[in-house]
Amino acid sequence: MNFIIEGNYDTKLINVIIERNLPVSHVIIHAPHNPIGNGSILLPEEIASREEFEQYTKFILDKGLIPVFGIDSSCQGNLEAHIEHFKAYQRYVEEMIELGYENVLVSSPNILAFIKKNFPSLNIFLSYAQFTTSTNRAKIYFHMGAKSIILHPDILRYFPAMRNLIKLQSKNPKIENTNYVLPLNLGCNWSCIYWFDHHNMQSHRTIESPVSSNELTISDVENAFDFPVLSCWKKRLERPDQVLKSGWISPFNIEKYEEMGYDTFLLFTYGFSAEKIIDILESYLNKSSEGNFTEFLNIPHPYGEYGLQEDIEHSLIQLDAELVKEFCDKFPYEHYYPEEDEMNTFCIEYARRAVSGNEKQKTNLLSIMQKNLEKLERGAINE
């Protein structure tokens, strides 16, 4: 079993990982202030400086871990056709290689092709944002040059498809040296209609190009990038079964994936303390867990100050270890996972058995979310 993590620029975390000899091989570091941008839905509001990025990169290399620079944008702020923009991101990738990078995380197919053609020495990781949930998509991306594909969480509980993905490599000699990475703890709603919208907005939010200034400053609508995540939290609070439907992997069922041939897992760590991350890593290694499993899930938070930050997670259902173990033991993995009626019935039953969050708090949060969604829906149009 091997882990890839987002490091949060946390040197203490890395030191503990090294001291305890935990099986973490790669650290994803989202490259700041770049002309390609980052689409990760778990980016902090305040982006690190270039100096902080370079210092942390050196620290990771000195510790013997492998840094992966993230330029996982779904677009480039619609600036792809500008020659000055093209030259800028070519220079940026060259600078990353000079810093010692040999691995890059991308999501846009055109960036994947660009890296493969111009920088063939780089190992390419394909982001979960490309929604790889079939052998056809995996085959295309492997042939385009991806060495590792982070699968989308929506496919993780469909075991026939998961086995077919493994078979794909054995049947195709040209891609036999490739790898799959399974996301462990992303708490996004299953089959979310806002997935690409959220990722694309993040891409625009983080673009820094010689052709156009940072697009975060362009909108005159307050917190204009929060619509997808507020919508998802509203649904999550209204329908507690959404927490169970999310495609997470728990310490109680990770062995099932290892038995199929998967051995590399991505742990989302944004916003977690070093102590919490270490506890979660050790829970997966020991294949056991105690306490509330909901705290393992990493769910994107809105950036706006809505009074949500302290209360939002406490309003979710709480999943104790015994309930999660039973859920994982009985989930119909061999069935066709997107058979939503069957899955809904199963997850609703367990949601009813879970400990409810603070109902008064949840009602208040839903009211706040609805009012802000209405503002964002109106956009720049005057009332």
Phi, psi and omega per residue, in radians:
M1 nan 2.324 -3.121
N2 -2.352 2.534 -3.090
F3 -2.070 2.523 2.912
I4 -1.998 2.414 -3.128
I5 -2.310 2.806 2.845
E6 -1.564 2.286 -2.966
G7 -1.533 -0.201 -3.132
N8 1.010 0.320 -3.086
Y9 1.005 0.513 -3.032
D10 -1.748 1.770 -3.119
T11 -1.219 -0.565 3.109
K12 -1.066 -0.762 3.127
L13 -1.019 -0.828 -3.101
I14 -1.125 -0.696 3.129
N15 -1.068 -0.730 3.134
V16 -1.165 -0.712 3.109
I17 -1.014 -0.759 3.136
I18 -1.193 -0.771 -3.109
E19 -1.064 -0.687 -3.105
R20 -1.594 0.027 3.112
N21 0.962 0.761 3.121
L22 -1.345 2.518 -3.021
P23 -1.358 1.145 3.053
V24 -1.862 2.160 -3.077
S25 -1.822 -0.738 -3.026
H26 -2.122 2.596 3.044
V27 -2.197 2.099 3.106
I28 -1.437 2.211 3.124
I29 -2.169 1.956 -3.107
H30 -1.208 2.084 -3.048
A31 -1.208 2.122 -3.040
P32 -1.470 2.746 2.955
H33 0.880 0.965 -3.093
N34 -2.171 2.764 -3.061
P35 -1.369 -0.071 3.071
I36 -1.676 -0.669 3.106
G37 1.565 3.073 3.117
N38 -2.271 2.334 -3.129
G39 -1.787 -0.028 -3.078
S40 -0.922 2.300 -3.133
I41 -1.358 -0.021 -3.139
L42 -2.046 0.642 3.082
L43 -1.442 2.515 3.026
P44 -1.214 2.731 3.128
E45 -1.134 -0.729 3.124
E46 -1.630 2.013 -3.124
I47 -1.389 2.461 3.133
A48 -1.092 2.705 3.080
S49 -1.347 2.864 3.094
R50 -1.102 -0.662 3.124
E51 -1.091 -0.788 3.113
E52 -1.076 -0.710 3.128
F53 -1.072 -0.791 -3.115
E54 -1.178 -0.710 3.138
Q55 -1.128 -0.738 -3.124
Y56 -1.206 -0.656 3.082
T57 -1.020 -0.832 3.130
K58 -1.080 -0.705 3.138
F59 -1.066 -0.795 -3.126
I60 -1.101 -0.786 3.121
L61 -1.085 -0.741 3.141
D62 -1.108 -0.494 3.134
K63 -1.458 -0.031 3.097
G64 1.465 0.176 3.069
L65 -1.646 2.933 -3.073
I66 -1.855 1.991 3.103
P67 -1.428 2.494 3.074
V68 -2.106 2.084 3.139
F69 -1.530 2.248 -3.079
G70 -1.636 2.107 2.942
I71 -2.251 0.936 -2.945
D72 -1.542 0.921 -3.129
S73 -1.474 2.492 3.103
S74 -1.431 -0.298 3.006
C75 -2.697 -3.102 3.137
Q76 -2.086 0.818 -3.139
G77 1.154 0.411 -3.102
N78 1.105 0.507 -3.110
L79 -1.950 0.207 -3.021
E80 -1.012 -0.543 -3.024
A81 -1.451 -0.122 -3.113
H82 -1.435 2.214 -3.085
I83 -1.117 -0.641 3.124
E84 -1.172 -0.600 3.075
H85 -1.155 -0.779 3.123
F86 -1.017 -0.809 -3.140
K87 -1.086 -0.636 -3.107
A88 -1.151 -0.761 -3.108
Y89 -1.364 -0.366 3.001
Q90 -1.173 -0.766 3.098
R91 -1.102 -0.669 -3.098
Y92 -1.107 -0.771 3.128
V93 -1.120 -0.688 3.083
E94 -1.036 -0.694 3.121
E95 -1.143 -0.648 3.115
M96 -1.114 -0.709 3.121
I97 -1.137 -0.675 3.097
E98 -1.107 -0.510 3.104
L99 -1.334 -0.170 3.108
G100 1.918 0.136 -3.113
Y101 -1.345 2.365 3.041
E102 -2.127 -0.035 -3.080
N103 -2.340 2.453 -3.110
V104 -2.381 2.497 3.066
L105 -1.845 2.136 3.124
V106 -2.276 2.875 3.016
S107 -2.295 -0.529 -3.108
S108 -1.318 2.258 3.137
P109 -1.012 -0.631 -3.112
N110 -1.226 -0.559 3.067
I111 -1.242 -0.654 3.076
L112 -1.005 -0.862 -3.133
A113 -1.131 -0.672 3.123
F114 -1.095 -0.794 3.131
I115 -1.108 -0.816 -3.100
K116 -1.035 -0.726 -3.089
K117 -1.315 -0.772 -2.991
N118 -1.657 -0.414 -3.107
F119 -2.363 1.113 -3.026
P120 -1.095 -0.274 3.137
S121 -1.323 -0.314 -3.108
L122 -1.345 2.370 2.997
N123 -1.475 2.242 -3.026
I124 -1.798 2.165 2.964
F125 -1.719 2.312 3.087
L126 -1.693 2.234 -3.084
S127 -1.157 2.675 3.004
Y128 -1.048 -0.328 -3.111
A129 -1.128 -0.323 3.117
Q130 -1.416 0.064 2.967
F131 0.992 0.834 3.082
T132 -1.327 1.856 -3.110
T133 -2.316 0.307 -3.138
S134 -2.646 2.775 3.098
T135 -1.140 -0.574 -3.127
N136 -1.092 -0.833 3.128
R137 -1.134 -0.727 3.135
A138 -1.062 -0.774 -3.117
K139 -1.079 -0.755 3.131
I140 -1.054 -0.840 -3.085
Y141 -1.203 -0.632 3.073
F142 -1.107 -0.765 -3.136
H143 -1.187 -0.478 3.082
M144 -1.259 -0.359 3.092
G145 2.297 -0.030 3.094
A146 -1.176 2.350 3.075
K147 -1.662 -0.524 3.106
S148 -2.367 2.359 3.108
I149 -2.039 2.143 3.024
I150 -1.476 1.947 -3.092
L151 -1.186 2.697 3.086
H152 -1.395 2.473 -3.093
P153 -1.001 -0.435 -3.086
D154 -1.088 -0.365 -3.079
I155 -1.667 -0.182 -2.910
L156 -1.124 -0.467 -3.099
R157 -1.735 0.163 3.088
Y158 -1.794 1.544 -2.967
F159 -1.152 -0.620 3.067
P160 -0.993 -0.742 3.125
A161 -1.188 -0.666 3.141
M162 -1.102 -0.670 3.090
R163 -1.199 -0.665 3.128
N164 -1.116 -0.596 3.098
L165 -1.108 -0.676 3.084
I166 -1.167 -0.747 3.141
K167 -1.088 -0.585 -3.124
L168 -0.947 -0.718 -3.110
Q169 -1.194 -0.714 -3.121
S170 -1.216 -0.455 -3.122
K171 -1.504 -0.214 -3.078
N172 -2.164 1.670 -3.094
P173 -0.964 -0.516 -3.095
K174 -1.216 -0.322 -3.117
I175 -2.104 0.303 -3.062
E176 -1.208 -0.359 3.135
N177 -1.625 0.237 3.116
T178 -1.560 3.062 -3.043
N179 -2.532 2.633 2.996
Y180 -1.850 2.543 3.052
V181 -2.115 2.257 -3.119
L182 -1.783 2.159 3.052
P183 -1.206 2.351 -3.051
L184 -1.589 -0.825 -2.812
N185 -2.368 0.554 3.058
L186 -1.370 2.171 -3.023
G187 -1.699 0.370 -3.139
C188 -1.154 2.616 3.127
N189 -1.047 2.484 3.137
W190 -1.127 2.375 3.096
S191 0.930 0.794 -3.039
C192 -1.237 2.260 -3.135
I193 -1.312 -0.229 -3.125
Y194 -1.687 0.050 -3.018
W195 -0.956 -1.034 -3.077
F196 -1.181 -0.633 3.124
D197 -1.012 -0.804 -3.142
H198 -1.100 -0.826 -3.129
H199 -1.078 -0.727 -3.122
N200 -1.174 -0.696 3.098
M201 -1.096 -0.696 3.087
Q202 -1.080 -0.675 3.113
S203 -1.037 -0.824 3.134
H204 -1.151 -0.634 -3.091
R205 -1.113 -0.481 -2.984
T206 -1.913 0.043 3.138
I207 -1.174 2.297 2.957
E208 -2.297 1.870 -2.982
S209 -2.215 2.625 3.041
P210 -1.189 -0.254 -3.136
V211 -1.505 -0.567 -3.074
S212 -2.570 2.590 3.109
S213 -1.264 2.968 3.117
N214 -0.917 2.147 -3.026
E215 -1.248 -0.189 3.068
L216 -1.071 -0.526 -3.070
T217 -1.563 -0.058 -3.035
I218 -1.385 -0.734 -3.055
S219 -1.198 2.469 3.052
D220 -1.760 0.247 3.078
V221 -1.760 2.189 -3.088
E222 -1.097 2.281 3.117
N223 0.932 0.767 -3.036
A224 -1.078 -0.326 -3.063
F225 -1.597 0.079 -3.025
D226 -1.610 -0.084 -3.030
F227 -0.996 -0.849 -3.121
P228 -1.042 -0.810 -3.030
V229 -1.249 -0.592 3.055
L230 -1.144 -0.696 3.124
S231 -1.092 -0.722 -3.118
C232 -1.208 -0.700 3.108
W233 -1.147 -0.644 3.111
K234 -1.057 -0.799 3.133
K235 -1.157 -0.679 -3.109
R236 -1.116 -0.667 -3.141
L237 -1.351 -0.591 3.118
E238 -1.277 -0.563 -3.097
R239 -2.164 1.560 -3.093
P240 -1.006 -0.431 -3.140
D241 -1.139 -0.292 3.111
Q242 -1.036 -0.572 3.133
V243 -1.125 -0.625 3.130
L244 -1.390 -0.510 -3.138
K245 -1.302 -0.412 3.128
S246 -0.927 2.546 -3.059
G247 -1.448 0.913 3.133
W248 -1.468 2.841 3.022
I249 -2.043 2.334 -3.127
S250 -1.837 2.903 3.055
P251 -1.036 -0.380 -3.087
F252 -1.447 -0.272 3.132
N253 -2.209 0.110 -3.139
I254 -1.107 -0.488 3.134
E255 -1.100 -0.546 3.127
K256 -1.064 -0.639 -3.132
Y257 -1.315 -0.640 3.077
E258 -1.100 -0.678 3.137
E259 -1.125 -0.504 3.107
M260 -1.374 -0.272 3.115
G261 2.041 0.111 3.113
Y262 -1.605 2.343 -3.109
D263 -2.367 0.034 -3.110
T264 -2.130 2.236 -3.018
F265 -2.291 2.478 3.127
L266 -1.798 2.117 3.088
L267 -1.792 2.120 3.106
F268 -1.457 2.155 -2.977
T269 -2.078 0.005 -3.064
Y270 -0.960 2.247 3.088
G271 1.441 -0.096 3.141
F272 -1.575 2.547 3.043
S273 -1.268 2.817 3.106
A274 -1.044 -0.714 -3.127
E275 -1.083 -0.739 -3.131
K276 -1.151 -0.724 -3.134
I277 -1.096 -0.769 3.129
I278 -1.093 -0.749 3.122
D279 -1.064 -0.723 -3.134
I280 -1.169 -0.783 3.104
L281 -0.998 -0.792 -3.109
E282 -1.207 -0.539 3.067
S283 -1.105 -0.758 3.117
Y284 -1.173 -0.675 3.122
L285 -1.138 -0.674 -3.113
N286 -1.504 -0.141 3.137
K287 0.992 0.681 3.094
S288 -2.641 2.811 -3.096
S289 -2.740 2.685 3.048
E290 -2.283 2.835 3.076
G291 1.440 -2.727 -3.020
N292 -1.605 1.957 -3.097
F293 -1.157 -0.431 3.125
T294 -0.969 -0.507 -3.141
E295 -1.240 -0.239 3.056
F296 -1.322 -0.455 -2.998
L297 -1.337 2.391 3.076
N298 -1.847 1.992 -3.059
I299 -2.125 2.258 -3.131
P300 -1.014 2.401 3.083
H301 -1.792 2.658 3.031
P302 -1.196 2.741 -3.136
Y303 -1.552 -0.500 -3.088
G304 -1.188 2.695 3.110
E305 -1.512 1.580 -3.121
Y306 -1.855 0.099 -3.036
G307 1.333 0.377 -3.051
L308 -1.705 -0.492 -2.900
Q309 -0.945 -0.741 -3.069
E310 -1.428 -0.418 -2.989
D311 -1.806 -0.390 -2.865
I312 -1.095 -0.773 -3.101
E313 -1.271 -0.479 -3.138
H314 -1.269 -0.198 -3.141
S315 -1.588 -0.134 3.087
L316 -1.346 2.806 3.014
I317 -1.146 2.656 3.102
Q318 -1.838 2.262 -3.076
L319 -1.913 1.832 3.141
D320 -1.319 2.815 -2.999
A321 -1.012 -0.737 -3.103
E322 -1.104 -0.704 3.135
L323 -1.173 -0.743 -3.141
V324 -1.112 -0.730 3.127
K325 -1.076 -0.789 3.123
E326 -1.121 -0.733 3.114
F327 -1.006 -0.811 -3.127
C328 -1.209 -0.584 3.123
D329 -1.191 -0.581 -2.995
K330 -1.832 -0.084 -3.105
F331 -1.076 2.392 -3.099
P332 -1.354 1.163 -3.073
Y333 -1.040 -0.545 -3.064
E334 -1.418 -0.132 3.094
H335 -1.474 3.048 3.114
Y336 -1.362 1.812 -2.973
Y337 -0.920 -0.747 -3.141
P338 -1.274 0.258 3.009
E339 -1.323 1.527 -2.832
E340 -1.185 -0.585 -3.140
D341 -1.060 -0.790 3.133
E342 -1.132 -0.763 -3.118
M343 -1.173 -0.708 3.117
N344 -1.023 -0.826 -3.131
T345 -1.025 -0.783 -3.115
F346 -1.125 -0.830 -3.077
C347 -1.267 -0.610 3.108
I348 -1.114 -0.676 3.121
E349 -1.043 -0.788 -3.115
Y350 -1.305 -0.538 3.088
A351 -1.114 -0.630 3.098
R352 -1.149 -0.503 -3.127
R353 -1.508 -0.213 -3.129
A354 -1.347 2.815 3.096
V355 -1.360 2.197 -3.114
S356 -1.268 2.649 3.024
G357 -1.357 -3.014 -3.132
N358 -1.252 1.898 -3.038
E359 -1.158 -0.696 3.130
K360 -1.115 -0.763 3.113
Q361 -1.083 -0.742 -3.126
K362 -1.124 -0.747 3.116
T363 -1.053 -0.722 3.119
N364 -1.132 -0.744 3.137
L365 -1.122 -0.711 3.132
L366 -1.095 -0.664 3.107
S367 -1.131 -0.766 3.124
I368 -1.090 -0.777 -3.124
M369 -1.092 -0.775 -3.109
Q370 -1.074 -0.753 3.139
K371 -1.104 -0.710 -3.132
N372 -1.287 -0.592 3.060
L373 -1.102 -0.691 3.113
E374 -1.106 -0.664 3.096
K375 -1.122 -0.773 -3.112
L376 -1.195 -0.593 3.100
E377 -1.126 -0.606 3.106
R378 -1.268 -0.454 3.117
G379 1.091 -2.409 -3.063
A380 -1.463 0.035 -3.118
I381 -1.287 2.272 3.128
N382 -1.197 2.569 3.105
E383 -1.222 nan nan
